[in-house]
Amino acid sequence: MSKKLIVIGGGAAGFFCAVNAAQARPDLSVRILEKQSKVLQKVKVSGGGRCNVTNACFQPAELLKKYPRGKNFLKKAFSYFSTKDTIAWFQQRGVALITEPDGRMFPASNSSQTIIDCLLNEATKDGVSLTLNAEVVQVEKKADQFYLTLKNAEIITADYLFVASGGFPKSEQYAWLASLGHTIEQPSPSLFTFNTPSSSLKELMGVVVENAIVKIEGSKLTEQGPVLITHWGLSGPAILRLSAWGARELQESSYHFKVIVNWLGQPESDIRDRWSPIRIRQGANRLDAKNPFGLPNRLWDYLLKECSINGQIKWSELPGKEQNKLIHILTTHLITVEGKTTFKEEFVTCGGISLAEIEPSTMESKLVKGLYFGGEIMDVDGITGGFNFQHAWTSGFIAASSVAKS
């Protein structure tokens, strides 16, 4: 009788484990259980529907810096399967990836459906079975067998179990895994946007500043990069990265804090040094004409109003007091954050199964033989840019290889 591998979770890690295990061991029976009615939903919506598969970050030391939690664990894991291996895996199956200037990698088709079709085709080709609307509510290990109880009371047995069910926002949602003896690290949201309901800044919805510096007041947390102003507040890569690094700290503040935004991405002292030549050069021009810093005009006009500056006056007429106000708000704009916004499909959680209880070279539990973990269920999370998917591919592949060898 062939051995059975059950995969809990029809996401990136789950599918990657399933297809690689089936390919490595054709005699292995592989089945995916997905509690929803659809699979690979995060793959579908990632990157605005393009799927940010991975990142062209090939230096191990630099790659590890992209993970707020789990870098020591991943150091060993990435030695088995890293970004270059992900690229090669998809290319071998006819999926070419393209690299954007910031390192993010997408399918050349610019459609996430290409990645979904690839994984589904591989699963079909290798005999992987899929059961939808199958939520696991209990797992028991008796002798060498796992017994999985589904929400509909059906019981399924397995010789090997790979858990890739994604992260949960509440600790009690991990109870079915804690019952196996595993420690659950406190879950916290990661990769979220900042709500600023009291700020009129949100009236600038759609404005993007390409190279701002954002700092959490009273902390060491700071990020530089694109910032998007939305109808609820602040978003964009710099904000999302900041939310990842500050996930636990910001949760403790109940998401009420202040951010300091440097819209120019340069030190205030540098701007002051450049100001006189700019003012001389711009002297005859009105302040509300095209600004000399490359900022979006809507933002420039907004900042002038915040400083109570009449945009119709000439640069040469700008009083010293208002000039100082303008320089200060350009480089030290204090904004109050009162909450966060997350999106169900792209929600990332830090926390989960303690990494001290997982072997990084196999993804197998150190407590329960035959039990494996992958993806977001583990206490690993990366910043935006394809790094969470890379962890999913890596953990899925390593677990598949380990099951095949056993």
C-alpha positions in Angstrom: 0.0 0.0 0.0 1.4 3.4 -1.0 2.2 6.0 1.7 -0.1 9.0 1.9 0.9 12.7 2.2 -1.9 15.1 3.2 -1.3 18.8 2.6 -3.4 21.2 4.6 -3.7 24.4 2.6 -4.1 25.0 -1.1 -1.8 28.0 -1.3 1.7 28.6 -2.7 3.5 26.5 -0.1 0.9 23.7 -0.1 0.9 23.3 -3.9 4.7 23.5 -4.1 5.1 20.8 -1.6 2.4 18.6 -3.1 3.7 18.7 -6.7 7.4 18.3 -5.8 6.7 15.4 -3.5 4.6 13.7 -6.1 7.3 14.2 -8.8 10.0 12.9 -6.5 8.0 9.9 -5.4 5.5 8.7 -8.0 4.4 5.9 -5.6 3.3 8.5 -3.0 -0.4 9.3 -2.7 -0.7 13.1 -2.4 -3.8 15.0 -1.5 -4.4 18.7 -0.8 -7.2 19.8 1.6 -8.3 23.4 1.1 -11.0 24.9 3.4 -12.1 27.5 0.9 -13.9 26.9 -2.4 -10.8 28.2 -4.4 -7.1 27.6 -4.3 -4.0 29.9 -4.7 -5.9 33.1 -3.9 -2.9 35.0 -2.6 -1.0 34.0 -5.8 -3.9 35.4 -7.8 -4.0 38.9 -6.2 -0.3 39.3 -5.5 1.3 42.2 -7.2 -2.0 43.7 -8.4 -2.8 40.4 -10.2 0.6 39.9 -11.7 2.1 37.7 -8.9 5.4 38.8 -7.4 6.9 35.3 -7.6 10.2 36.1 -5.9 13.0 38.7 -5.9 16.3 39.0 -7.8 18.2 39.1 -4.5 20.9 36.4 -4.9 23.3 37.3 -2.1 22.3 35.2 1.0 23.3 37.9 3.4 21.2 40.5 1.6 18.3 38.1 1.2 18.1 37.4 4.9 17.9 41.1 5.7 14.4 41.1 4.1 12.9 39.0 6.9 12.0 40.8 10.1 11.4 37.4 11.7 13.1 34.0 10.9 16.4 35.1 9.3 18.5 32.6 11.4 16.1 29.8 10.5 16.1 30.7 6.8 19.9 31.0 6.6 20.0 27.2 6.6 16.8 26.7 4.6 17.9 29.0 1.7 21.1 26.9 1.3 18.8 24.1 0.1 16.4 26.1 -2.1 16.8 29.8 -2.8 15.7 32.5 -5.3 17.8 31.1 -8.1 16.2 27.7 -7.6 12.7 29.2 -7.8 13.5 30.9 -11.0 15.0 27.7 -12.5 12.0 25.6 -11.3 9.4 27.8 -13.1 11.6 28.2 -16.2 11.9 24.4 -16.5 8.1 24.3 -16.7 7.9 27.0 -19.4 7.3 30.0 -17.1 9.8 32.8 -17.8 10.2 35.5 -15.1 11.1 39.1 -15.7 12.8 41.4 -13.2 11.7 45.0 -12.4 14.3 47.7 -11.5 13.5 47.2 -7.8 14.3 43.5 -8.0 10.7 42.2 -7.9 10.1 39.3 -10.3 6.9 38.6 -12.2 5.9 36.1 -14.9 6.7 37.5 -18.3 3.0 37.3 -19.1 2.3 39.8 -16.3 -0.5 37.6 -15.2 -0.7 35.7 -11.9 -2.9 33.1 -13.8 0.3 31.9 -15.5 1.7 30.8 -12.1 -1.7 29.3 -11.0 -2.0 27.4 -14.3 1.5 26.1 -13.9 0.9 24.7 -10.4 -2.5 23.3 -11.3 -1.1 21.6 -14.4 1.8 20.1 -12.5 -0.6 18.8 -9.8 -2.8 17.2 -12.5 0.1 15.7 -14.3 1.5 14.1 -11.2 -1.7 12.8 -9.8 -2.2 15.2 -6.9 -5.8 15.1 -5.7 -7.5 18.2 -4.4 -10.5 18.5 -2.0 -12.1 21.9 -1.6 -14.3 23.1 1.3 -12.4 20.7 3.5 -11.6 22.5 6.8 -9.4 20.5 9.3 -10.6 21.1 12.9 -8.5 18.4 14.7 -5.3 16.5 14.2 -4.2 13.4 16.2 -1.2 11.2 15.9 -1.6 7.6 16.8 1.3 5.2 16.3 2.6 6.1 12.8 -0.7 7.5 11.5 -2.2 11.0 11.5 -6.0 11.2 11.9 -7.5 14.4 10.6 -11.1 15.4 11.5 -12.8 17.7 9.1 -15.5 20.2 9.9 -18.1 17.9 8.3 -16.9 15.1 10.8 -15.1 13.1 8.1 -11.9 11.5 9.3 -8.9 11.2 7.0 -5.7 9.3 7.7 -2.2 10.1 6.5 1.4 8.9 6.9 2.8 12.3 6.4 1.3 15.7 7.1 2.3 19.1 5.7 0.6 22.1 7.3 0.6 25.2 5.1 -2.7 26.7 6.1 -1.5 30.2 6.3 -1.3 32.5 9.3 -4.2 33.2 11.7 -4.8 36.5 13.5 -5.7 34.9 16.9 -3.7 32.5 19.0 -6.8 30.3 19.7 -7.1 29.6 16.0 -3.8 27.5 16.3 -5.3 25.3 19.0 -5.5 22.2 16.7 -1.7 22.5 16.2 -1.0 23.4 19.8 -2.7 20.2 20.8 0.2 18.3 19.2 2.5 20.0 21.6 3.7 22.9 19.5 4.4 26.4 20.9 2.6 29.2 19.2 4.3 32.6 19.0 1.8 35.5 19.4 0.4 36.3 16.0 0.5 40.0 14.8 -0.6 41.6 11.5 2.2 42.5 9.2 2.2 44.4 5.8 -0.6 46.9 6.5 -1.2 50.5 5.7 -1.5 53.4 8.1 -4.9 55.1 8.7 -4.9 58.8 9.2 -8.6 59.8 9.7 -7.8 63.1 11.4 -5.4 64.3 8.7 -6.5 66.2 5.7 -3.6 64.6 3.8 -6.0 61.8 2.6 -7.6 64.4 0.3 -4.6 63.8 -1.9 -5.7 60.3 -2.7 -3.6 58.8 -5.5 -0.5 61.0 -5.0 2.8 59.0 -5.0 6.1 60.3 -3.7 8.9 58.1 -5.1 11.6 58.5 -2.5 10.3 59.5 0.9 11.8 58.6 4.3 9.2 57.5 7.0 10.1 57.2 10.6 8.0 56.0 13.6 8.3 58.8 16.2 10.0 57.6 19.4 11.5 54.5 17.8 14.4 53.4 15.6 12.0 52.2 12.9 12.6 54.0 9.6 12.2 53.1 5.9 12.8 54.9 2.6 11.1 54.4 -0.7 7.8 55.1 -2.5 4.8 56.4 -0.4 1.3 56.3 -1.7 -1.4 58.6 -0.2 -4.8 56.9 -0.1 -8.3 57.8 0.9 -7.6 56.2 4.3 -4.0 57.4 4.8 -0.5 56.2 3.9 0.5 53.1 1.9 3.2 52.1 -0.6 6.3 50.0 -0.3 8.0 52.2 2.4 4.9 52.0 4.6 4.4 48.3 4.1 8.1 47.6 5.0 7.8 49.8 8.1 4.7 47.9 9.2 6.5 44.6 8.8 9.6 45.6 10.9 7.3 47.3 13.5 4.6 44.6 13.5 4.8 43.7 17.2 5.7 47.2 18.4 2.9 48.8 16.5 0.4 46.2 17.8 1.4 47.1 21.3 0.5 50.7 20.6 -2.9 49.6 19.4 -1.9 51.2 16.1 -2.0 54.7 17.5 1.3 56.5 16.9 2.9 59.3 14.9 5.1 59.1 11.8 7.6 61.6 10.6 7.7 61.9 6.8 10.6 63.4 5.0 9.0 64.0 1.6 12.3 64.8 -0.1 14.2 61.8 1.1 17.2 64.0 2.1 18.4 65.4 5.4 17.0 68.7 6.5 20.5 70.1 6.7 21.2 69.3 3.0 18.0 71.0 2.0 18.9 74.1 4.0 22.3 74.2 2.3 20.6 74.0 -1.2 17.9 76.5 -0.3 19.6 79.8 -1.1 20.7 78.8 -4.6 17.2 77.4 -5.3 15.6 80.6 -4.0 17.9 82.8 -6.2 17.2 80.7 -9.2 13.4 80.6 -8.6 13.3 84.2 -7.4 10.9 85.6 -10.1 8.6 82.6 -10.1 5.5 82.1 -8.0 5.7 79.5 -5.3 2.7 77.6 -6.6 4.3 77.2 -10.0 6.2 73.9 -10.7 8.2 73.2 -7.5 12.0 72.6 -7.8 12.0 69.3 -5.8 10.1 67.1 -8.2 7.2 66.6 -5.8 3.7 66.1 -7.1 2.1 69.5 -7.5 -1.0 68.6 -5.4 1.3 67.7 -2.5 3.4 70.9 -2.9 0.2 73.0 -2.9 -1.0 71.1 0.2 2.2 71.7 2.1 2.2 75.4 1.2 -1.3 75.7 2.7 -0.2 73.8 5.8 2.4 76.4 6.3 -0.1 79.2 5.7 1.9 80.4 2.7 0.2 82.2 -0.2 1.3 80.3 -3.2 0.9 83.3 -5.5 3.8 85.2 -3.9 7.3 85.0 -5.6 10.1 83.0 -4.1 12.1 86.2 -3.6 9.2 87.5 -1.4 9.0 84.4 0.9 9.4 85.6 4.5 12.1 83.9 6.6 9.6 82.5 9.2 7.4 80.8 6.5 10.6 79.6 4.7 11.6 77.7 7.9 8.1 76.3 8.2 8.2 75.0 4.6 11.7 73.4 5.0 10.6 71.8 8.2 7.4 70.3 6.8 9.1 69.1 3.7 11.6 67.1 5.8 9.8 66.6 9.1 6.1 66.3 8.5 4.5 64.9 11.6 1.3 62.8 10.9 -0.9 61.0 13.4 -1.8 57.4 12.7 -5.0 56.0 14.2 -5.4 52.5 13.0 -4.4 50.2 10.2 -5.9 48.7 7.0 -5.2 45.1 5.9 -6.6 43.3 2.9 -7.8 39.7 3.4 -6.1 38.3 0.3 -2.7 39.9 1.0 -2.8 39.7 4.8 0.5 38.5 6.3 0.9 37.4 9.9 4.0 37.3 11.9 3.9 34.7 14.7 2.8 31.1 14.4 4.6 27.8 15.0 7.8 28.4 17.0 10.9 27.9 14.7 12.8 26.3 17.6 10.5 23.3 17.1 11.1 22.9 13.3 14.2 21.5 11.6 15.2 24.0 8.8 16.8 21.3 6.7 13.6 19.2 6.4 10.8 21.5 7.7 9.8 18.5 9.9 8.6 19.0 13.5 11.1 18.2 16.1 8.3 17.1 18.3 6.1 15.0 16.0 7.7 12.7 13.4 6.1 13.0 10.0 4.6 16.4 10.6 5.9 19.2 8.4 5.3 23.0 8.2 5.5 25.5 5.4 4.7 29.1 4.6 3.0 31.6 6.8 1.9 29.1 9.5 5.5 29.4 10.7 6.9 32.3 12.6 8.6 33.7 9.5 7.6 36.8 7.5 9.2 39.0 5.0 8.8 42.5 3.7 7.0 43.2 0.5 8.7 42.4 -2.7 8.3 38.6 -3.3 10.1 37.5 -0.1 7.0 35.8 1.5 6.4 33.8 -1.6 10.1 32.8 -1.7 9.7 31.4 1.8 6.7 29.5 0.7 8.5 27.9 -2.3 11.6 27.1 -0.1 9.7 25.5 2.8 7.4 23.6 0.4 10.3 22.2 -1.6 12.4 21.2 1.4 9.4 19.5 3.0 8.6 17.6 -0.2 12.2 16.5 -0.6 12.3 15.3 3.0 9.0 13.3 2.7 10.3 11.8 -0.6 13.5 10.6 1.0 11.7 9.1 4.0 
